[in-house]
Structures are given as C-alpha cells and as structure tokens.
Amino acid sequence: MTGELPTYLTTREMADLLRVKERKIYDLAAAGEIPHSRATGKLLFPRDVVLAWIENASDTPSPDAARPTVVLGSHDPLLEWALRESGSGLAAFFDGSLDGIDRFEHGEGIAAGLHVVQDGGWNTEAVSARFRYRPAVLLEWAWRSRGLIVPPGNPQGITRLADIAGRRMVSRQPSAGGQLLLERLCAEEGIALPGTEAPLARDEREAALAVLDGRAEAAFGLEASAHQFKLDFVPVCEERFDLLVSRRDWFEPPFQALVRFTRTPAFAEMARSLGGYRVEGIWTPHFNGS
C-alpha cells in the first residue's frame, strides 16, 4: 500500500486518502488530532506515521485482515451460477451495487459486483476515490444486455423506454445499479418513474418473476433473466458488470477456483445459453488501488 504514496503527503493528498474535504484536514491538524509537520508554512503528513494512525483510529479493517469468503453487491445470474458450479466455496450476498461497495469497504466480503453508470463509462468513479490507496482491483466480469422484460407476446406493445410511462413497472432498491441507470435514462428522456405502488424486487430474478406472475407489466432487467423465465425482452442498452476484488483474496484458492472455472468450455456455454452476455473481456482490470 505504501509503495504508491509519497514519503510526505500534502493536505490535498491527505484529504483524498481519508475521503474528506481539505478544510477537515486543517481542522484535525489544528486540534492536534492528526500527525503532521510544517515546512515553509505548509502542512505535510509523514506517510508511515499517518498510515499507522489510520490503522489505529479507523473503523475500516486493515488490508491484511481476513475477510469472509463472500461475494457482495449486485446480482448477476452468470456469476451466481459460476460461484456454485466452480466449487469455489464462495458464498453470495446480493443487495445492490452501492450496498456491496459499502460492505466491501467494511471488510464484509472478498469481492463486490457492480454496474454503476457514469459519464462515458461504468464503475470506476464509484470506486476510485474510496479505494485509491487500498489494495483492491476492479476487474471486468461481463457486458450485459439490459432492457425491458415484458410478458410473453408483449401484450402492451412496449418497444422503447418511453413506452413505460403509466405502466406498472418493477422498482428496485435505491442501492441497485439497475435503479440508478433507470433513473438516469428516464431523466434524460423526461419519463416519470413508477410510483410507490410498483412491486419492489431486490435482485434480477425477483424483477423477472414480478412480470411472470402479473404483479408488473414490465421490469428494467437483464436479457438473461427474461430468457430464464421465457419472457419477452426489449433491449435498451448494454452495461459493464465488474467485480471489485481484494487483491490479497484474488490469489487465495477460493477465488482462484472461480477464475479457473471461467476459462472452461462449460462457462462459455452457459454465458451463451443465458443470452445477453459478452465475456471475452473477463478479468480485464479497469482500476487498481495502491
């Protein structure tokens, strides 16, 4: 972790490290609560002393602390299947992209899946500030086709996102990447989001099931989920699903069992049969913390 940091950090670098405003760093220094020195009127923060101070004062686990062998974050049907079929022994707790990032930061798992939209791309802005100085890496899992899941035969004649206006749409929890993306796309097109009476689904499977059993007329979900339940699908966009992984746990046997499995014909065939996946870039790094 220390190799990428300068011997002495500036106020700005210290603020980035702690994810606070620079004003807060000045206040901590003035109160004597953070180790620092002053040269030519400038505050400087000795790297090694500061890192030791963070380890002692922070609620965030040490990078060397053992993490539960759990994959957090957003639900992905191919990932869920691969965790089981690979024999990795990794458990899963899927409750949305942002929830997964928070739990990963607090040491509750070895990896977190996410698909958080940003200007011109996916996911890196959601993790770069928080994990810039942490031993974590953001690795591509797959590109996924996302759109509108509708009943067989598409009885409402939905052909584009604008057609969901006034429909009973599945809603997702605020921490879900799919909900963040839907809100962004609807805002761009001036479409009202579904009201509070819309059924809430906490993962991709629940979203498709709400359409299957008639509780909703449409869901903003994955092509793979539509295929699983023999529902119709209207494509809207393609998104990149990544895994934020603890660098230490990447090399451990459970995660390596998953990595090896993704290189087998069985994995490639499942990605093809589920539909809506492109996995040729799997394990491509998109962010690497210090």
C-alpha positions as CSV (number, residue, x, y, z in Angstrom):
1,M,0.0,0.0,0.0
2,T,2.8,2.4,0.9
3,G,4.8,2.0,-2.4
4,E,2.5,4.4,-4.3
5,L,2.3,7.1,-1.7
6,P,4.9,9.9,-1.4
7,T,7.0,10.0,1.8
8,Y,5.1,13.2,2.8
9,L,1.5,13.8,1.8
10,T,0.1,17.2,1.0
11,T,-3.2,18.4,2.6
12,R,-5.0,17.5,-0.7
13,E,-3.5,14.0,-0.8
14,M,-4.4,13.5,2.9
15,A,-8.0,14.6,2.2
16,D,-8.2,12.2,-0.7
17,L,-6.8,9.4,1.5
18,L,-9.4,10.0,4.2
19,R,-12.2,10.9,1.7
20,V,-12.9,14.2,3.4
21,K,-12.7,17.9,2.5
22,E,-9.4,19.7,2.8
23,R,-11.0,22.0,5.5
24,K,-11.4,19.0,7.7
25,I,-7.7,18.1,7.4
26,Y,-6.8,21.7,8.5
27,D,-9.2,21.3,11.5
28,L,-7.7,18.0,12.5
29,A,-4.2,19.3,12.3
30,A,-5.1,22.5,14.3
31,A,-6.6,20.3,17.0
32,G,-3.5,18.1,17.1
33,E,-5.6,15.0,16.2
34,I,-3.6,14.0,13.1
35,P,0.2,13.6,12.9
36,H,1.8,16.3,10.8
37,S,4.7,18.6,10.4
38,R,5.1,22.1,8.9
39,A,7.7,23.3,6.4
40,T,7.8,26.8,5.0
41,G,4.2,27.3,6.3
42,K,2.9,24.2,4.5
43,L,1.3,21.3,6.3
44,L,2.9,17.9,5.5
45,F,1.9,14.5,6.7
46,P,4.5,11.7,7.1
47,R,3.3,8.7,5.2
48,D,4.3,5.9,7.5
49,V,3.1,7.7,10.7
50,V,-0.2,8.7,9.0
51,L,-0.9,5.1,7.9
52,A,-0.2,3.8,11.4
53,W,-2.6,6.5,12.8
54,I,-5.3,5.4,10.3
55,E,-4.9,1.8,11.3
56,N,-5.3,2.7,15.0
57,A,-8.1,5.3,14.6
58,S,-10.2,4.0,11.8
59,D,-13.2,1.6,11.9
60,T,-12.0,0.3,8.4
61,P,-10.4,-3.1,8.7
62,S,-6.6,-3.4,8.0
63,P,-5.9,-4.5,4.4
64,D,-4.3,-7.6,5.9
65,A,-7.4,-8.5,8.0
66,A,-9.1,-11.8,6.9
67,R,-12.4,-11.2,5.1
68,P,-15.4,-13.6,5.0
69,T,-15.4,-15.6,1.7
70,V,-18.5,-13.8,0.5
71,V,-19.2,-12.1,-2.8
72,L,-21.3,-9.0,-2.2
73,G,-23.0,-6.4,-4.4
74,S,-25.2,-6.6,-7.4
75,H,-26.9,-9.9,-8.5
76,D,-25.7,-11.5,-11.7
77,P,-27.2,-14.8,-12.9
78,L,-24.0,-16.0,-14.6
79,L,-21.9,-15.1,-11.5
80,E,-24.3,-16.8,-9.2
81,W,-24.2,-19.9,-11.3
82,A,-20.4,-19.8,-11.6
83,L,-19.9,-19.4,-7.8
84,R,-21.8,-22.6,-7.3
85,E,-20.5,-24.7,-10.2
86,S,-16.9,-23.8,-9.8
87,G,-16.7,-25.5,-6.4
88,S,-15.1,-22.3,-5.0
89,G,-16.9,-22.5,-1.7
90,L,-17.7,-18.7,-2.0
91,A,-21.0,-17.6,-0.7
92,A,-23.0,-14.7,-2.1
93,F,-25.0,-11.8,-0.5
94,F,-26.5,-9.7,-3.3
95,D,-28.3,-6.5,-2.3
96,G,-27.3,-3.9,-4.9
97,S,-24.1,-2.3,-6.3
98,L,-23.8,0.5,-3.7
99,D,-24.6,-1.8,-0.8
100,G,-21.9,-4.1,-2.0
101,I,-19.3,-1.3,-2.2
102,D,-20.1,-0.2,1.3
103,R,-19.9,-3.7,2.7
104,F,-16.7,-4.4,0.8
105,E,-15.1,-1.3,2.3
106,H,-16.0,-2.5,5.8
107,G,-14.4,-5.9,5.2
108,E,-17.7,-8.0,4.9
109,G,-16.6,-9.9,1.8
110,I,-13.7,-10.5,-0.6
111,A,-15.4,-9.1,-3.7
112,A,-18.4,-7.0,-4.8
113,G,-20.2,-6.9,-8.1
114,L,-21.3,-3.6,-9.5
115,H,-22.7,-1.9,-12.6
116,V,-22.8,1.8,-11.7
117,V,-23.3,4.1,-14.7
118,Q,-21.2,7.2,-15.0
119,D,-20.5,9.8,-17.7
120,G,-18.7,7.9,-20.5
121,G,-18.4,4.6,-18.8
122,W,-19.0,2.3,-15.8
123,N,-18.0,1.8,-12.2
124,T,-14.6,3.4,-11.9
125,E,-15.9,6.7,-10.4
126,A,-17.8,4.7,-7.8
127,V,-14.6,3.1,-6.5
128,S,-11.6,5.3,-7.4
129,A,-11.9,7.9,-4.6
130,R,-12.8,5.3,-2.0
131,F,-10.2,2.7,-2.8
132,R,-7.4,4.8,-4.4
133,Y,-5.0,3.9,-1.6
134,R,-6.4,0.5,-0.8
135,P,-5.3,-3.0,-2.1
136,A,-8.3,-3.5,-4.3
137,V,-8.7,-4.0,-8.0
138,L,-11.8,-3.6,-10.3
139,L,-12.0,-6.4,-12.8
140,E,-14.4,-6.8,-15.7
141,W,-16.9,-9.7,-15.4
142,A,-19.1,-9.2,-18.5
143,W,-21.0,-6.9,-20.7
144,R,-24.8,-7.5,-20.3
145,S,-27.8,-6.6,-22.4
146,R,-30.3,-4.7,-20.2
147,G,-33.8,-3.6,-21.2
148,L,-37.5,-4.1,-20.6
149,I,-38.7,-7.5,-19.6
150,V,-42.4,-7.9,-20.6
151,P,-44.9,-10.8,-20.7
152,P,-44.9,-13.3,-23.5
153,G,-46.2,-11.8,-26.7
154,N,-45.6,-8.3,-25.3
155,P,-49.3,-7.6,-24.9
156,Q,-48.8,-3.9,-24.1
157,G,-46.8,-3.3,-27.3
158,I,-43.8,-1.9,-25.4
159,T,-41.0,-1.2,-27.9
160,R,-38.9,1.5,-26.2
161,L,-38.2,3.0,-22.8
162,A,-40.7,5.8,-23.3
163,D,-43.5,3.2,-23.5
164,I,-43.2,2.5,-19.8
165,A,-44.9,5.8,-18.9
166,G,-48.0,5.0,-16.9
167,R,-47.2,1.2,-16.7
168,R,-46.9,-0.9,-13.6
169,M,-43.1,-1.2,-13.5
170,V,-40.9,-3.2,-11.1
171,S,-38.9,-0.9,-8.9
172,R,-35.5,-1.7,-7.3
173,Q,-33.9,-0.7,-4.0
174,P,-32.0,2.7,-4.2
175,S,-28.6,0.9,-3.9
176,A,-29.2,-1.1,-7.1
177,G,-27.2,-0.3,-10.2
178,G,-30.2,-1.0,-12.4
179,Q,-32.3,1.5,-10.5
180,L,-29.6,4.2,-10.8
181,L,-29.4,3.5,-14.5
182,L,-33.2,3.6,-15.0
183,E,-33.4,6.9,-13.1
184,R,-30.7,8.4,-15.3
185,L,-32.3,7.2,-18.6
186,C,-35.7,8.3,-17.6
187,A,-34.4,11.8,-16.6
188,E,-32.7,12.1,-20.0
189,E,-36.0,11.2,-21.8
190,G,-38.3,13.1,-19.4
191,I,-40.1,9.9,-18.3
192,A,-41.8,9.6,-14.9
193,L,-40.6,6.8,-12.7
194,P,-43.0,4.2,-11.4
195,G,-44.9,5.2,-8.2
196,T,-44.6,3.6,-4.8
197,E,-47.3,1.1,-5.7
198,A,-44.9,-0.7,-8.0
199,P,-43.6,-4.0,-6.8
200,L,-40.1,-3.9,-5.3
201,A,-37.5,-6.5,-6.4
202,R,-34.2,-6.9,-4.7
203,D,-32.4,-8.8,-7.5
204,E,-32.7,-9.7,-11.2
205,R,-34.6,-12.9,-10.6
206,E,-37.3,-11.2,-8.5
207,A,-37.7,-8.5,-11.1
208,A,-38.4,-11.1,-13.8
209,L,-40.7,-13.0,-11.5
210,A,-42.8,-9.9,-10.8
211,V,-43.6,-9.8,-14.6
212,L,-44.1,-13.5,-14.8
213,D,-46.8,-13.6,-12.1
214,G,-48.6,-10.5,-13.3
215,R,-47.6,-8.1,-10.5
216,A,-45.9,-5.8,-13.0
217,E,-46.3,-5.1,-16.7
218,A,-42.6,-4.6,-17.2
219,A,-39.3,-4.7,-15.5
220,F,-36.0,-3.0,-16.3
221,G,-33.8,-6.1,-16.2
222,L,-31.4,-8.4,-18.0
223,E,-32.0,-10.3,-21.2
224,A,-30.6,-13.4,-19.4
225,S,-33.4,-13.1,-16.8
226,A,-36.1,-12.7,-19.4
227,H,-34.8,-15.9,-21.1
228,Q,-34.7,-17.8,-17.9
229,F,-38.4,-17.3,-17.4
230,K,-39.4,-17.4,-21.0
231,L,-40.5,-13.8,-21.1
232,D,-40.1,-11.3,-23.9
233,F,-37.4,-8.7,-23.9
234,V,-36.9,-5.2,-25.5
235,P,-33.2,-4.2,-25.5
236,V,-32.4,-0.7,-24.3
237,C,-28.6,-0.7,-23.6
238,E,-25.5,-2.7,-22.8
239,E,-23.8,-2.3,-19.4
240,R,-20.5,-3.4,-18.0
241,F,-20.6,-5.5,-14.8
242,D,-17.4,-5.6,-12.8
243,L,-16.1,-7.2,-9.7
244,L,-14.2,-5.2,-7.0
245,V,-11.8,-7.7,-5.5
246,S,-9.5,-7.7,-2.5
247,R,-6.0,-8.0,-4.0
248,R,-5.0,-10.4,-1.3
249,D,-8.0,-12.7,-1.8
250,W,-7.6,-12.7,-5.6
251,F,-4.6,-15.0,-5.0
252,E,-6.3,-17.3,-2.5
253,P,-7.7,-20.8,-3.5
254,P,-11.4,-19.9,-3.3
255,F,-11.2,-17.0,-5.8
256,Q,-8.7,-18.8,-8.0
257,A,-11.1,-21.7,-8.3
258,L,-13.7,-19.3,-9.7
259,V,-11.1,-17.8,-12.1
260,R,-10.1,-21.2,-13.4
261,F,-13.7,-22.2,-13.9
262,T,-14.4,-19.1,-16.1
263,R,-11.8,-20.4,-18.6
264,T,-13.7,-23.7,-19.1
265,P,-16.0,-24.6,-22.1
266,A,-18.8,-25.0,-19.6
267,F,-18.6,-21.4,-18.5
268,A,-18.6,-20.1,-22.1
269,E,-21.5,-22.3,-23.0
270,M,-23.6,-21.1,-20.0
271,A,-22.8,-17.4,-20.9
272,R,-24.1,-18.2,-24.5
273,S,-27.2,-20.1,-23.4
274,L,-28.3,-17.5,-20.9
275,G,-28.2,-14.9,-23.6
276,G,-27.2,-11.2,-23.4
277,Y,-23.7,-11.7,-22.3
278,R,-20.3,-10.9,-23.7
279,V,-17.5,-12.3,-21.7
280,E,-14.5,-12.0,-23.9
281,G,-13.0,-9.3,-21.7
282,I,-13.4,-11.1,-18.4
283,W,-10.8,-10.2,-15.8
284,T,-9.6,-7.1,-17.7
285,P,-8.6,-4.6,-15.0
286,H,-10.3,-1.2,-15.0
287,F,-8.9,0.2,-11.7
288,N,-6.1,-0.7,-9.4
289,G,-5.8,0.7,-5.9
290,S,-2.4,1.4,-4.3
